Amino acid sequence: MQIACKRYDCQKAVEVCYWSCKFRKNCKDWEGALVETPGVDAIRERLETAAKRSGRAFDPQLLIVPARKKKAA
């Protein structure tokens, strides 16, 4: 499963975005991938499988996109 990364103008695997990208928490591409089809359920399953294979830690709570705060005018 790939995510179109506008920041680096490339396609990234969701595993790379979740475990390696330091910009993921504020990334609009990541947020869009969680909302679009196939969405958060497919990404969660993919990351759970990858975590079992690699032994990396996976926390499904980190997938949820927090509501954005409005900027002070």
PDB file of N, CA, C and O in Angstrom, chain B, residues numbered from 101:
ATOM      1  N   MET B 101       0.846  -1.161   0.000  1.00  0.00           N
ATOM      2  CA  MET B 101       0.000   0.000   0.000  1.00  0.00           C
ATOM      3  C   MET B 101       0.898   1.233   0.000  1.00  0.00           C
ATOM      4  O   MET B 101       1.824   1.339   0.804  1.00  0.00           O
ATOM      5  N   GLN B 102       0.621   2.142  -0.889  1.00  0.00           N
ATOM      6  CA  GLN B 102       1.447   3.335  -1.073  1.00  0.00           C
ATOM      7  C   GLN B 102       0.653   4.605  -0.759  1.00  0.00           C
ATOM      8  O   GLN B 102      -0.568   4.642  -0.910  1.00  0.00           O
ATOM      9  N   ILE B 103       1.356   5.628  -0.328  1.00  0.00           N
ATOM     10  CA  ILE B 103       0.788   6.951  -0.103  1.00  0.00           C
ATOM     11  C   ILE B 103       1.550   7.931  -0.988  1.00  0.00           C
ATOM     12  O   ILE B 103       2.780   7.915  -1.034  1.00  0.00           O
ATOM     13  N   ALA B 104       0.816   8.774  -1.682  1.00  0.00           N
ATOM     14  CA  ALA B 104       1.446   9.798  -2.511  1.00  0.00           C
ATOM     15  C   ALA B 104       1.943  10.914  -1.600  1.00  0.00           C
ATOM     16  O   ALA B 104       1.149  11.628  -0.988  1.00  0.00           O
ATOM     17  N   CYS B 105       3.246  11.056  -1.519  1.00  0.00           N
ATOM     18  CA  CYS B 105       3.873  12.045  -0.638  1.00  0.00           C
ATOM     19  C   CYS B 105       4.195  13.298  -1.436  1.00  0.00           C
ATOM     20  O   CYS B 105       5.071  13.282  -2.300  1.00  0.00           O
ATOM     21  N   LYS B 106       3.491  14.379  -1.148  1.00  0.00           N
ATOM     22  CA  LYS B 106       3.726  15.638  -1.862  1.00  0.00           C
ATOM     23  C   LYS B 106       4.977  16.344  -1.352  1.00  0.00           C
ATOM     24  O   LYS B 106       5.626  17.077  -2.098  1.00  0.00           O
ATOM     25  N   ARG B 107       5.311  16.128  -0.097  1.00  0.00           N
ATOM     26  CA  ARG B 107       6.492  16.777   0.491  1.00  0.00           C
ATOM     27  C   ARG B 107       7.764  16.371  -0.243  1.00  0.00           C
ATOM     28  O   ARG B 107       8.616  17.209  -0.538  1.00  0.00           O
ATOM     29  N   TYR B 108       7.886  15.067  -0.539  1.00  0.00           N
ATOM     30  CA  TYR B 108       9.079  14.557  -1.215  1.00  0.00           C
ATOM     31  C   TYR B 108       8.819  14.179  -2.661  1.00  0.00           C
ATOM     32  O   TYR B 108       9.711  13.664  -3.336  1.00  0.00           O
ATOM     33  N   ASP B 109       7.587  14.430  -3.154  1.00  0.00           N
ATOM     34  CA  ASP B 109       7.212  14.154  -4.538  1.00  0.00           C
ATOM     35  C   ASP B 109       7.515  12.707  -4.921  1.00  0.00           C
ATOM     36  O   ASP B 109       8.219  12.435  -5.894  1.00  0.00           O
ATOM     37  N   CYS B 110       6.956  11.776  -4.119  1.00  0.00           N
ATOM     38  CA  CYS B 110       7.185  10.358  -4.379  1.00  0.00           C
ATOM     39  C   CYS B 110       6.033   9.537  -3.814  1.00  0.00           C
ATOM     40  O   CYS B 110       5.107  10.079  -3.211  1.00  0.00           O
ATOM     41  N   GLN B 111       6.100   8.248  -4.012  1.00  0.00           N
ATOM     42  CA  GLN B 111       5.178   7.291  -3.410  1.00  0.00           C
ATOM     43  C   GLN B 111       5.913   6.608  -2.263  1.00  0.00           C
ATOM     44  O   GLN B 111       7.039   6.141  -2.435  1.00  0.00           O
ATOM     45  N   LYS B 112       5.283   6.548  -1.099  1.00  0.00           N
ATOM     46  CA  LYS B 112       5.892   5.889   0.052  1.00  0.00           C
ATOM     47  C   LYS B 112       4.991   4.778   0.544  1.00  0.00           C
ATOM     48  O   LYS B 112       3.767   4.885   0.481  1.00  0.00           O
ATOM     49  N   ALA B 113       5.593   3.718   1.031  1.00  0.00           N
ATOM     50  CA  ALA B 113       4.831   2.655   1.670  1.00  0.00           C
ATOM     51  C   ALA B 113       4.332   3.161   3.019  1.00  0.00           C
ATOM     52  O   ALA B 113       4.996   3.970   3.667  1.00  0.00           O
ATOM     53  N   VAL B 114       3.158   2.684   3.444  1.00  0.00           N
ATOM     54  CA  VAL B 114       2.621   3.125   4.725  1.00  0.00           C
ATOM     55  C   VAL B 114       3.559   2.769   5.874  1.00  0.00           C
ATOM     56  O   VAL B 114       3.603   3.473   6.883  1.00  0.00           O
ATOM     57  N   GLU B 115       4.305   1.682   5.725  1.00  0.00           N
ATOM     58  CA  GLU B 115       5.268   1.305   6.768  1.00  0.00           C
ATOM     59  C   GLU B 115       6.355   2.374   6.909  1.00  0.00           C
ATOM     60  O   GLU B 115       6.773   2.697   8.022  1.00  0.00           O
ATOM     61  N   VAL B 116       6.801   2.909   5.803  1.00  0.00           N
ATOM     62  CA  VAL B 116       7.826   3.959   5.831  1.00  0.00           C
ATOM     63  C   VAL B 116       7.259   5.206   6.497  1.00  0.00           C
ATOM     64  O   VAL B 116       7.916   5.821   7.336  1.00  0.00           O
ATOM     65  N   CYS B 117       6.040   5.577   6.121  1.00  0.00           N
ATOM     66  CA  CYS B 117       5.425   6.756   6.726  1.00  0.00           C
ATOM     67  C   CYS B 117       5.248   6.583   8.233  1.00  0.00           C
ATOM     68  O   CYS B 117       5.552   7.494   9.003  1.00  0.00           O
ATOM     69  N   TYR B 118       4.761   5.427   8.653  1.00  0.00           N
ATOM     70  CA  TYR B 118       4.477   5.213  10.070  1.00  0.00           C
ATOM     71  C   TYR B 118       5.736   5.153  10.921  1.00  0.00           C
ATOM     72  O   TYR B 118       5.807   5.798  11.967  1.00  0.00           O
ATOM     73  N   TRP B 119       6.727   4.388  10.486  1.00  0.00           N
ATOM     74  CA  TRP B 119       7.904   4.181  11.335  1.00  0.00           C
ATOM     75  C   TRP B 119       9.058   5.129  11.055  1.00  0.00           C
ATOM     76  O   TRP B 119       9.886   5.330  11.943  1.00  0.00           O
ATOM     77  N   SER B 120       9.161   5.714   9.886  1.00  0.00           N
ATOM     78  CA  SER B 120      10.362   6.482   9.549  1.00  0.00           C
ATOM     79  C   SER B 120      10.155   7.980   9.361  1.00  0.00           C
ATOM     80  O   SER B 120      11.065   8.769   9.616  1.00  0.00           O
ATOM     81  N   CYS B 121       8.978   8.373   8.922  1.00  0.00           N
ATOM     82  CA  CYS B 121       8.786   9.785   8.564  1.00  0.00           C
ATOM     83  C   CYS B 121       8.556  10.643   9.800  1.00  0.00           C
ATOM     84  O   CYS B 121       7.605  10.422  10.549  1.00  0.00           O
ATOM     85  N   LYS B 122       9.424  11.616  10.010  1.00  0.00           N
ATOM     86  CA  LYS B 122       9.297  12.475  11.184  1.00  0.00           C
ATOM     87  C   LYS B 122       8.199  13.522  11.017  1.00  0.00           C
ATOM     88  O   LYS B 122       7.837  14.191  11.985  1.00  0.00           O
ATOM     89  N   PHE B 123       7.666  13.675   9.810  1.00  0.00           N
ATOM     90  CA  PHE B 123       6.624  14.660   9.551  1.00  0.00           C
ATOM     91  C   PHE B 123       5.214  14.070   9.611  1.00  0.00           C
ATOM     92  O   PHE B 123       4.243  14.793   9.387  1.00  0.00           O
ATOM     93  N   ARG B 124       5.079  12.776   9.908  1.00  0.00           N
ATOM     94  CA  ARG B 124       3.797  12.085   9.829  1.00  0.00           C
ATOM     95  C   ARG B 124       2.701  12.717  10.679  1.00  0.00           C
ATOM     96  O   ARG B 124       1.549  12.760  10.246  1.00  0.00           O
ATOM     97  N   LYS B 125       3.013  13.196  11.849  1.00  0.00           N
ATOM     98  CA  LYS B 125       1.980  13.731  12.747  1.00  0.00           C
ATOM     99  C   LYS B 125       1.309  14.977  12.192  1.00  0.00           C
ATOM    100  O   LYS B 125       0.173  15.270  12.567  1.00  0.00           O
ATOM    101  N   ASN B 126       1.963  15.712  11.325  1.00  0.00           N
ATOM    102  CA  ASN B 126       1.389  16.912  10.741  1.00  0.00           C
ATOM    103  C   ASN B 126       1.216  16.791   9.231  1.00  0.00           C
ATOM    104  O   ASN B 126       1.064  17.804   8.549  1.00  0.00           O
ATOM    105  N   CYS B 127       1.234  15.592   8.707  1.00  0.00           N
ATOM    106  CA  CYS B 127       1.236  15.372   7.266  1.00  0.00           C
ATOM    107  C   CYS B 127      -0.186  15.270   6.710  1.00  0.00           C
ATOM    108  O   CYS B 127      -0.971  14.427   7.145  1.00  0.00           O
ATOM    109  N   LYS B 128      -0.504  16.122   5.762  1.00  0.00           N
ATOM    110  CA  LYS B 128      -1.821  16.088   5.133  1.00  0.00           C
ATOM    111  C   LYS B 128      -1.990  14.847   4.271  1.00  0.00           C
ATOM    112  O   LYS B 128      -3.102  14.335   4.147  1.00  0.00           O
ATOM    113  N   ASP B 129      -0.913  14.354   3.675  1.00  0.00           N
ATOM    114  CA  ASP B 129      -0.988  13.143   2.862  1.00  0.00           C
ATOM    115  C   ASP B 129      -1.342  11.939   3.735  1.00  0.00           C
ATOM    116  O   ASP B 129      -2.158  11.107   3.339  1.00  0.00           O
ATOM    117  N   TRP B 130      -0.737  11.843   4.914  1.00  0.00           N
ATOM    118  CA  TRP B 130      -1.020  10.751   5.847  1.00  0.00           C
ATOM    119  C   TRP B 130      -2.468  10.841   6.326  1.00  0.00           C
ATOM    120  O   TRP B 130      -3.176   9.835   6.365  1.00  0.00           O
ATOM    121  N   GLU B 131      -2.904  12.048   6.690  1.00  0.00           N
ATOM    122  CA  GLU B 131      -4.278  12.243   7.126  1.00  0.00           C
ATOM    123  C   GLU B 131      -5.256  11.842   6.026  1.00  0.00           C
ATOM    124  O   GLU B 131      -6.269  11.194   6.291  1.00  0.00           O
ATOM    125  N   GLY B 132      -4.946  12.230   4.793  1.00  0.00           N
ATOM    126  CA  GLY B 132      -5.795  11.882   3.664  1.00  0.00           C
ATOM    127  C   GLY B 132      -5.870  10.388   3.446  1.00  0.00           C
ATOM    128  O   GLY B 132      -6.933   9.865   3.113  1.00  0.00           O
ATOM    129  N   ALA B 133      -4.770   9.695   3.627  1.00  0.00           N
ATOM    130  CA  ALA B 133      -4.743   8.241   3.451  1.00  0.00           C
ATOM    131  C   ALA B 133      -5.600   7.542   4.505  1.00  0.00           C
ATOM    132  O   ALA B 133      -6.207   6.508   4.225  1.00  0.00           O
ATOM    133  N   LEU B 134      -5.652   8.096   5.702  1.00  0.00           N
ATOM    134  CA  LEU B 134      -6.461   7.500   6.761  1.00  0.00           C
ATOM    135  C   LEU B 134      -7.950   7.688   6.497  1.00  0.00           C
ATOM    136  O   LEU B 134      -8.763   6.853   6.894  1.00  0.00           O
ATOM    137  N   VAL B 135      -8.309   8.774   5.832  1.00  0.00           N
ATOM    138  CA  VAL B 135      -9.713   9.091   5.589  1.00  0.00           C
ATOM    139  C   VAL B 135     -10.234   8.433   4.314  1.00  0.00           C
ATOM    140  O   VAL B 135     -11.384   7.998   4.266  1.00  0.00           O
ATOM    141  N   GLU B 136      -9.396   8.358   3.283  1.00  0.00           N
ATOM    142  CA  GLU B 136      -9.816   7.830   1.985  1.00  0.00           C
ATOM    143  C   GLU B 136      -9.987   6.316   2.014  1.00  0.00           C
ATOM    144  O   GLU B 136      -9.667   5.656   3.003  1.00  0.00           O
ATOM    145  N   THR B 137     -10.495   5.786   0.914  1.00  0.00           N
ATOM    146  CA  THR B 137     -10.643   4.340   0.749  1.00  0.00           C
ATOM    147  C   THR B 137      -9.299   3.757   0.381  1.00  0.00           C
ATOM    148  O   THR B 137      -8.637   4.362  -0.462  1.00  0.00           O
ATOM    149  N   PRO B 138      -8.832   2.675   0.905  1.00  0.00           N
ATOM    150  CA  PRO B 138      -9.462   1.773   1.849  1.00  0.00           C
ATOM    151  C   PRO B 138      -9.396   2.259   3.282  1.00  0.00           C
ATOM    152  O   PRO B 138     -10.084   1.699   4.136  1.00  0.00           O
ATOM    153  N   GLY B 139      -8.613   3.260   3.584  1.00  0.00           N
ATOM    154  CA  GLY B 139      -8.671   3.930   4.872  1.00  0.00           C
ATOM    155  C   GLY B 139      -7.923   3.297   6.015  1.00  0.00           C
ATOM    156  O   GLY B 139      -7.038   2.459   5.841  1.00  0.00           O
ATOM    157  N   VAL B 140      -8.318   3.735   7.196  1.00  0.00           N
ATOM    158  CA  VAL B 140      -7.589   3.412   8.416  1.00  0.00           C
ATOM    159  C   VAL B 140      -7.601   1.908   8.726  1.00  0.00           C
ATOM    160  O   VAL B 140      -6.617   1.389   9.253  1.00  0.00           O
ATOM    161  N   ASP B 141      -8.686   1.206   8.411  1.00  0.00           N
ATOM    162  CA  ASP B 141      -8.738  -0.229   8.714  1.00  0.00           C
ATOM    163  C   ASP B 141      -7.710  -1.014   7.904  1.00  0.00           C
ATOM    164  O   ASP B 141      -7.026  -1.889   8.436  1.00  0.00           O
ATOM    165  N   ALA B 142      -7.607  -0.697   6.620  1.00  0.00           N
ATOM    166  CA  ALA B 142      -6.638  -1.388   5.766  1.00  0.00           C
ATOM    167  C   ALA B 142      -5.207  -1.047   6.177  1.00  0.00           C
ATOM    168  O   ALA B 142      -4.334  -1.916   6.170  1.00  0.00           O
ATOM    169  N   ILE B 143      -4.968   0.202   6.531  1.00  0.00           N
ATOM    170  CA  ILE B 143      -3.630   0.623   6.966  1.00  0.00           C
ATOM    171  C   ILE B 143      -3.285  -0.054   8.290  1.00  0.00           C
ATOM    172  O   ILE B 143      -2.157  -0.510   8.474  1.00  0.00           O
ATOM    173  N   ARG B 144      -4.240  -0.124   9.210  1.00  0.00           N
ATOM    174  CA  ARG B 144      -4.003  -0.780  10.505  1.00  0.00           C
ATOM    175  C   ARG B 144      -3.647  -2.253  10.304  1.00  0.00           C
ATOM    176  O   ARG B 144      -2.699  -2.744  10.915  1.00  0.00           O
ATOM    177  N   GLU B 145      -4.390  -2.958   9.461  1.00  0.00           N
ATOM    178  CA  GLU B 145      -4.095  -4.369   9.200  1.00  0.00           C
ATOM    179  C   GLU B 145      -2.714  -4.542   8.594  1.00  0.00           C
ATOM    180  O   GLU B 145      -1.973  -5.451   8.968  1.00  0.00           O
ATOM    181  N   ARG B 146      -2.376  -3.678   7.667  1.00  0.00           N
ATOM    182  CA  ARG B 146      -1.066  -3.755   7.003  1.00  0.00           C
ATOM    183  C   ARG B 146       0.060  -3.536   8.016  1.00  0.00           C
ATOM    184  O   ARG B 146       1.055  -4.261   8.004  1.00  0.00           O
ATOM    185  N   LEU B 147      -0.093  -2.546   8.886  1.00  0.00           N
ATOM    186  CA  LEU B 147       0.947  -2.245   9.871  1.00  0.00           C
ATOM    187  C   LEU B 147       1.031  -3.316  10.955  1.00  0.00           C
ATOM    188  O   LEU B 147       2.125  -3.617  11.433  1.00  0.00           O
ATOM    189  N   GLU B 148      -0.097  -3.894  11.351  1.00  0.00           N
ATOM    190  CA  GLU B 148      -0.067  -4.986  12.335  1.00  0.00           C
ATOM    191  C   GLU B 148       0.697  -6.182  11.782  1.00  0.00           C
ATOM    192  O   GLU B 148       1.498  -6.796  12.487  1.00  0.00           O
ATOM    193  N   THR B 149       0.447  -6.508  10.517  1.00  0.00           N
ATOM    194  CA  THR B 149       1.151  -7.618   9.879  1.00  0.00           C
ATOM    195  C   THR B 149       2.643  -7.333   9.791  1.00  0.00           C
ATOM    196  O   THR B 149       3.464  -8.202  10.084  1.00  0.00           O
ATOM    197  N   ALA B 150       2.994  -6.112   9.386  1.00  0.00           N
ATOM    198  CA  ALA B 150       4.405  -5.744   9.275  1.00  0.00           C
ATOM    199  C   ALA B 150       5.086  -5.744  10.642  1.00  0.00           C
ATOM    200  O   ALA B 150       6.251  -6.126  10.754  1.00  0.00           O
ATOM    201  N   ALA B 151       4.370  -5.320  11.676  1.00  0.00           N
ATOM    202  CA  ALA B 151       4.942  -5.296  13.026  1.00  0.00           C
ATOM    203  C   ALA B 151       5.240  -6.709  13.524  1.00  0.00           C
ATOM    204  O   ALA B 151       6.264  -6.947  14.165  1.00  0.00           O
ATOM    205  N   LYS B 152       4.341  -7.640  13.225  1.00  0.00           N
ATOM    206  CA  LYS B 152       4.563  -9.030  13.631  1.00  0.00           C
ATOM    207  C   LYS B 152       5.773  -9.629  12.919  1.00  0.00           C
ATOM    208  O   LYS B 152       6.565 -10.350  13.525  1.00  0.00           O
ATOM    209  N   ARG B 153       5.909  -9.326  11.626  1.00  0.00           N
ATOM    210  CA  ARG B 153       7.039  -9.856  10.853  1.00  0.00           C
ATOM    211  C   ARG B 153       8.361  -9.269  11.309  1.00  0.00           C
ATOM    212  O   ARG B 153       9.356  -9.985  11.425  1.00  0.00           O
ATOM    213  N   SER B 154       8.376  -7.950  11.570  1.00  0.00           N
ATOM    214  CA  SER B 154       9.640  -7.278  11.850  1.00  0.00           C
ATOM    215  C   SER B 154       9.960  -7.160  13.339  1.00  0.00           C
ATOM    216  O   SER B 154      11.111  -6.922  13.707  1.00  0.00           O
ATOM    217  N   GLY B 155       8.955  -7.326  14.194  1.00  0.00           N
ATOM    218  CA  GLY B 155       9.190  -7.182  15.624  1.00  0.00           C
ATOM    219  C   GLY B 155       9.146  -5.740  16.100  1.00  0.00           C
ATOM    220  O   GLY B 155       9.506  -5.456  17.242  1.00  0.00           O
ATOM    221  N   ARG B 156       8.714  -4.835  15.248  1.00  0.00           N
ATOM    222  CA  ARG B 156       8.606  -3.423  15.635  1.00  0.00           C
ATOM    223  C   ARG B 156       7.345  -3.193  16.450  1.00  0.00           C
ATOM    224  O   ARG B 156       6.377  -3.948  16.366  1.00  0.00           O
ATOM    225  N   ALA B 157       7.384  -2.130  17.239  1.00  0.00           N
ATOM    226  CA  ALA B 157       6.220  -1.763  18.043  1.00  0.00           C
ATOM    227  C   ALA B 157       5.199  -1.040  17.179  1.00  0.00           C
ATOM    228  O   ALA B 157       5.550  -0.190  16.360  1.00  0.00           O
ATOM    229  N   PHE B 158       3.928  -1.388  17.372  1.00  0.00           N
ATOM    230  CA  PHE B 158       2.846  -0.740  16.643  1.00  0.00           C
ATOM    231  C   PHE B 158       1.753  -0.371  17.626  1.00  0.00           C
ATOM    232  O   PHE B 158       1.272  -1.225  18.371  1.00  0.00           O
ATOM    233  N   ASP B 159       1.360   0.885  17.636  1.00  0.00           N
ATOM    234  CA  ASP B 159       0.299   1.369  18.504  1.00  0.00           C
ATOM    235  C   ASP B 159      -0.821   1.926  17.636  1.00  0.00           C
ATOM    236  O   ASP B 159      -0.645   2.982  17.030  1.00  0.00           O
ATOM    237  N   PRO B 160      -1.970   1.250  17.555  1.00  0.00           N
ATOM    238  CA  PRO B 160      -3.061   1.716  16.708  1.00  0.00           C
ATOM    239  C   PRO B 160      -3.597   3.087  17.113  1.00  0.00           C
ATOM    240  O   PRO B 160      -4.217   3.773  16.300  1.00  0.00           O
ATOM    241  N   GLN B 161      -3.366   3.488  18.353  1.00  0.00           N
ATOM    242  CA  GLN B 161      -3.824   4.807  18.796  1.00  0.00           C
ATOM    243  C   GLN B 161      -3.106   5.937  18.062  1.00  0.00           C
ATOM    244  O   GLN B 161      -3.641   7.040  17.950  1.00  0.00           O
ATOM    245  N   LEU B 162      -1.900   5.670  17.561  1.00  0.00           N
ATOM    246  CA  LEU B 162      -1.145   6.693  16.846  1.00  0.00           C
ATOM    247  C   LEU B 162      -1.638   6.895  15.421  1.00  0.00           C
ATOM    248  O   LEU B 162      -1.195   7.826  14.749  1.00  0.00           O
ATOM    249  N   LEU B 163      -2.540   6.051  14.944  1.00  0.00           N
ATOM    250  CA  LEU B 163      -3.098   6.212  13.607  1.00  0.00           C
ATOM    251  C   LEU B 163      -4.169   7.290  13.562  1.00  0.00           C
ATOM    252  O   LEU B 163      -4.384   7.907  12.519  1.00  0.00           O
ATOM    253  N   ILE B 164      -4.836   7.521  14.675  1.00  0.00           N
ATOM    254  CA  ILE B 164      -5.955   8.453  14.704  1.00  0.00           C
ATOM    255  C   ILE B 164      -5.445   9.871  14.534  1.00  0.00           C
ATOM    256  O   ILE B 164      -4.506  10.308  15.200  1.00  0.00           O
ATOM    257  N   VAL B 165      -6.098  10.575  13.617  1.00  0.00           N
ATOM    258  CA  VAL B 165      -5.708  11.953  13.332  1.00  0.00           C
ATOM    259  C   VAL B 165      -6.417  12.883  14.309  1.00  0.00           C
ATOM    260  O   VAL B 165      -7.647  12.925  14.337  1.00  0.00           O
ATOM    261  N   PRO B 166      -5.654  13.633  15.116  1.00  0.00           N
ATOM    262  CA  PRO B 166      -6.301  14.550  16.054  1.00  0.00           C
ATOM    263  C   PRO B 166      -6.932  15.710  15.298  1.00  0.00           C
ATOM    264  O   PRO B 166      -6.480  16.077  14.213  1.00  0.00           O
ATOM    265  N   ALA B 167      -7.975  16.280  15.876  1.00  0.00           N
ATOM    266  CA  ALA B 167      -8.622  17.444  15.262  1.00  0.00           C
ATOM    267  C   ALA B 167      -7.633  18.601  15.247  1.00  0.00           C
ATOM    268  O   ALA B 167      -6.938  18.859  16.230  1.00  0.00           O
ATOM    269  N   ARG B 168      -7.584  19.270  14.145  1.00  0.00           N
ATOM    270  CA  ARG B 168      -6.662  20.409  14.034  1.00  0.00           C
ATOM    271  C   ARG B 168      -7.180  21.602  14.825  1.00  0.00           C
ATOM    272  O   ARG B 168      -8.378  21.883  14.837  1.00  0.00           O
ATOM    273  N   LYS B 169      -6.275  22.285  15.474  1.00  0.00           N
ATOM    274  CA  LYS B 169      -6.645  23.471  16.228  1.00  0.00           C
ATOM    275  C   LYS B 169      -6.645  24.657  15.283  1.00  0.00           C
ATOM    276  O   LYS B 169      -5.812  24.750  14.381  1.00  0.00           O
ATOM    277  N   LYS B 170      -7.572  25.548  15.495  1.00  0.00           N
ATOM    278  CA  LYS B 170      -7.623  26.754  14.676  1.00  0.00           C
ATOM    279  C   LYS B 170      -6.478  27.661  15.107  1.00  0.00           C
ATOM    280  O   LYS B 170      -6.180  27.798  16.294  1.00  0.00           O
ATOM    281  N   LYS B 171      -5.846  28.273  14.113  1.00  0.00           N
ATOM    282  CA  LYS B 171      -4.751  29.192  14.405  1.00  0.00           C
ATOM    283  C   LYS B 171      -5.314  30.475  14.975  1.00  0.00           C
ATOM    284  O   LYS B 171      -6.366  30.953  14.550  1.00  0.00           O
ATOM    285  N   ALA B 172      -4.611  31.021  15.931  1.00  0.00           N
ATOM    286  CA  ALA B 172      -5.038  32.291  16.520  1.00  0.00           C
ATOM    287  C   ALA B 172      -4.880  33.400  15.483  1.00  0.00           C
ATOM    288  O   ALA B 172      -3.856  33.510  14.809  1.00  0.00           O
ATOM    289  N   ALA B 173      -5.889  34.188  15.382  1.00  0.00           N
ATOM    290  CA  ALA B 173      -5.872  35.271  14.374  1.00  0.00           C
ATOM    291  C   ALA B 173      -5.033  36.437  14.822  1.00  0.00           C
ATOM    292  O   ALA B 173      -4.913  37.425  14.098  1.00  0.00           O
TER     293      ALA B 173
END
